[in-house]
């Protein structure tokens, strides 16, 4: 799999920042990632089913773990819920690792969606899920040109 677009990683950070203070996500990056995945759960389950959604998350996690090994402690249940990362890290390293890892995980998930369903459908899905998100086709085009 090719390298992630810097624009896609920036978008992932923006999407996660938008989850700050929503639901239980006030606890930090792990909560923000859980909220972002919860938002994606409904449209992705409609598209790929429960097993497909869990498989996408598992693959995104495997790819992200190569760059942020601490993500290895994150667990994805059969229904696609996430657990386990926060408890595995010492307090001193937790915040930065979680921020970087959460953004990378979400970017990998979006990158997989571009690969599987295409740029247009991925942009539509993100716009539907995060109507306020600053996304257009240019965010995803850089990878295609490389």
C-alpha positions in Angstrom: 0.0 0.0 0.0 1.4 3.4 -0.9 2.1 6.2 1.5 -0.8 8.3 2.9 -1.4 11.7 1.4 -0.5 14.5 3.9 -3.8 16.1 3.0 -5.6 12.9 4.1 -3.8 12.9 7.4 -4.6 16.6 7.9 -8.3 15.9 7.2 -8.2 13.0 9.7 -6.8 15.3 12.4 -9.5 17.9 11.6 -12.3 15.3 11.8 -11.0 14.1 15.1 -10.7 17.7 16.4 -14.3 18.1 15.5 -15.2 15.3 17.8 -13.8 17.1 20.8 -16.5 17.5 23.4 -19.0 15.3 21.6 -20.6 12.5 23.6 -18.0 10.7 25.7 -15.1 12.0 23.6 -14.0 14.7 26.1 -11.6 12.1 27.5 -9.1 12.7 24.7 -7.9 11.2 21.5 -9.1 7.7 22.1 -12.6 8.9 22.8 -12.5 11.2 19.8 -11.4 8.2 17.6 -14.2 6.1 19.1 -16.7 8.8 18.4 -15.4 9.2 14.8 -15.7 5.4 14.2 -19.2 5.4 15.7 -20.2 8.1 13.3 -18.9 6.0 10.4 -20.4 2.8 11.7 -23.9 3.3 10.3 -23.0 4.3 6.7 -20.2 1.7 6.5 -22.4 -1.1 7.9 -25.0 -0.2 5.2 -22.3 -0.3 2.6 -20.3 -3.4 3.7 -22.3 -5.0 6.6 -21.1 -5.6 10.1 -18.3 -8.0 9.1 -17.2 -5.7 6.4 -17.1 -2.7 8.7 -15.1 -4.7 11.3 -12.7 -5.9 8.6 -12.1 -2.4 7.3 -11.3 -1.2 10.9 -9.0 -4.2 11.4 -7.1 -3.6 8.2 -6.7 0.1 9.0 -5.5 -0.8 12.5 -2.9 -3.2 11.1 -1.6 -0.5 8.7 -1.5 2.2 11.4 0.2 -0.1 13.9 3.2 -0.4 11.6 3.9 3.3 12.2 2.6 3.6 15.8 3.3 0.3 17.5 1.3 1.3 20.6 -1.8 0.9 18.6 -1.3 -2.8 18.9 -3.2 -2.6 22.2 -6.3 -1.3 20.5 -9.0 -4.0 20.1 -11.9 -4.1 17.6 -14.8 -6.1 18.6 -17.1 -8.0 16.2 -19.5 -5.1 16.2 -16.7 -2.6 15.4 -16.4 -0.9 18.8 -12.9 0.1 19.9 -11.3 -0.5 23.3 -7.9 -1.0 25.0 -5.5 1.6 23.9 -5.6 4.1 26.7 -5.0 1.6 29.5 -1.9 0.3 27.8 0.2 3.5 27.7 2.0 5.3 30.5 0.6 8.7 31.2 3.7 10.5 30.0 3.4 9.1 26.5 -0.3 8.7 26.2 -1.5 12.1 24.8 0.9 12.4 21.9 0.8 8.7 20.9 -3.0 8.7 21.0 -3.2 11.8 18.9 -0.8 10.6 16.3 -2.2 7.1 16.4 -5.8 8.1 16.2 -5.2 10.4 13.2 -3.2 7.7 11.4 -5.8 5.1 12.1 -8.6 7.3 10.7 -6.5 8.3 7.7 -5.8 4.6 6.9 -9.5 3.9 7.2 -10.3 6.7 4.7 -7.5 5.6 2.4 -8.9 2.1 2.4 -12.3 3.5 1.5 -10.8 5.4 -1.4 -9.2 2.1 -2.6 -12.3 0.1 -2.3 -15.2 2.4 -3.2 -13.4 5.2 -4.9 -12.8 8.9 -4.3 -16.3 10.2 -5.1 -18.1 7.8 -2.8 -15.6 8.4 0.0 -16.0 12.1 -0.3 -19.8 11.7 -0.2 -19.6 9.5 2.8 -17.4 11.9 4.7 -19.6 14.8 3.8 -22.6 12.9 4.9 -21.0 11.9 8.2 -19.3 15.3 8.9 -21.3 17.9 7.0 -19.0 20.7 8.4 -15.8 19.0 7.3 -13.6 20.9 4.8 -13.4 18.1 2.3 -13.4 18.0 -1.5 -11.9 15.8 -4.1 -8.5 17.7 -3.9 -8.0 16.2 -0.4 -7.9 12.7 -1.9 -6.3 13.5 -5.3 -2.7 13.9 -4.1 -2.3 10.1 -3.6 -3.6 9.4 -7.0 -1.0 11.6 -8.7 2.0 10.0 -6.9 
